[in-house]
Amino acid sequence: MSRSFILIILVLAQFACVSLWFAGNAVLADLVNTYSLKVSVGWLTSMVQLGFIGGTFVFAFFSISDRISPSKVFFFSALIAAVFNLGLWLAEKNDMILYGSRLVTGFFLAGIYPTGMKIASDYFDKDISKALGFLLGALVLGTAFPHLLRSGIIPLSWEKVVFSTSILAVL
């Protein structure tokens, strides 16, 4: 496989997976209105961030991406984060399910974003700054993607946004 092809695949995977990051924020107003929840954007965002911080600590402390193939870590983290992103559908049952699903989603995002950077650094010794720049761009665009799906440009229901971001991460 050529290095260019690897970079394209990695950037697309990073974009797809980090779209899970703000999927909850993009649909929060609809969740609150639909289920009369008493959650805030601040707490919802904080749960993802706390999960990411905790996940980053665990992944780094146990050197998970050094002990296990980084590609496998990335893949399985994407699958688990996508499943827990679907926990937004269970919000009608309990606010704590919503917070818990966002916390676990954030935890496994730590197996995606930093691991993607590790994969890039393993493949691109000379052009590492270029590769990391593309990955950072994928991060920015991916985190904004759920909001695009809820915008007037592509008006999807909140259920379709949650499903789309999860399916995208799995793919």
C-alpha positions, 0 to 999 in steps of 0.5 A: 500500500502506498503511503498516500493511500494509507494517509487518505484512509487514516484521515477518512477514518479519523473524520468518521470517528470523531464525528461521534464527539459532538453528535450529542451536542448537535441533537441535544435540543431535540432530546430535551424537547422530545423526552423532557430531559433536564440535561445541559449542553455544558454537562453533556460536553463535559462528560465526553471530555472527561471520558476522553481525559480518562481514556487518554490516561488509561490508554497511555498508562497501560501503553495500549497502543504500544502493546496492541496493534494501533490499527486494532485499537483504533478499530475496536475503539471506533466500534465501541464508541459508535455503539455507546453513541447509540445510547442517545436513543435510550435517553428517554429512560434516564438522564444518567444513561445519556451522561454515561453513554457520552462518558464511554463514547469520550473514553473510546475516542481516546483510542481513536484520536491519539492512536490515529496520531500514533499510526501517522507517526509510524508511517510518516517519518519525513512528512509527519507534519503534513500527515498530522496537519491532515489528521487535525483537519479531519478532527476539526471537520469531523467534530463539526459534521453532526452540526452540519447534519442538523443544519438547514443544508442537510436537515436530518432528524436527531435520530438519523444524526445519531445513527449516521454518525455511529454508522460512519464510525463503524465504516 
